[in-house]
Amino acid sequence: MIWPVEEVRQRESIAQMWGMFPVAEPDPLHIRGLWGKGVPNPLPAKNITFTEAAYPNIADRKQAFQDAALRLNKQGYNIYTCFNRIRSDFVGDEHNGLAVKDRDIIERRYILIDFDRTETHQPATDDELDAVFAVAHQLELDLFFDKGHDPITACSGNGAHIYLPVNLPNDEGSTALCKQMLKAFASKYNTDAVKVDTSVYNAGRITKVLGTIARKGVEVSDPAGFDERSYRMVSVVK
């Protein structure tokens, strides 16, 4: 990063994530490490799952998740996790590298609305990120604020993530509904520069872990600050 982030801030942000995605006693915690698009020297994907069998105490499970997330992030990986609850009988662990599939999800608790730039091969400038959030904010006004709700909104590093709370079973009907909703959002809010990702409707969808550094392409420094393209920390927007 052009501007380093203190690890204490990263750990505070990861801890904040558990308020968004609460963890029950038997819930596995899953990490997927993916190399950023356009980032040099790519490495293979990593899947790590922390289970109740290995960590009966939830606090220990969260700590193991946090330590592994930051370790892989420092190596260059973008770090993701599931925002819907994973079945307790999922057979992935810290060694076998299994990825969570749609069938491994208990139920849907959020729909992810992912706003990004139409051109995404480089880190965003501040102005480009502002343009993304201007569109996302309009959806917040229409869908949340006007109805008296507070959205959960995060900076994904190069775009905006809005988590729409739902209470849906993990079945074909819910998948069709989520797919339809994202297409409707795209039809209403897409611009020439900003788009809604309509591919993130599946139950096992992953999202970036708060507190981790999001990497895409190659950073570009600019002493004036106007055209600087730097990696950013994934963080909640207040």
Number of C-alpha atoms within 10 A of each C-alpha: 16 13 8 10 14 8 12 10 13 21 19 12 19 23 16 15 17 12 9 13 14 11 17 10 11 17 19 26 24 25 27 25 22 20 22 19 15 15 16 12 7 13 13 9 13 17 22 23 26 23 24 18 12 13 16 12 13 19 11 14 21 19 16 15 20 19 12 16 26 22 12 18 20 12 10 21 26 24 29 20 23 21 26 22 22 25 16 18 12 18 14 19 19 15 10 11 15 17 20 25 14 17 14 19 23 18 21 23 19 19 24 23 23 22 25 27 22 15 12 14 14 19 25 26 18 16 12 19 20 15 17 25 22 14 20 25 17 13 17 21 15 10 15 16 14 10 10 9 11 12 17 16 21 20 22 26 23 28 24 28 26 23 18 16 13 11 11 18 15 20 15 11 11 18 18 12 13 22 17 14 16 21 16 14 16 19 12 11 15 19 14 8 13 23 22 27 19 19 11 18 21 20 31 24 19 19 18 24 27 26 28 30 26 26 27 24 18 18 17 15 14 12 7 7 10 11 15 18 23 25 24 23 23 25 24 19 13 7
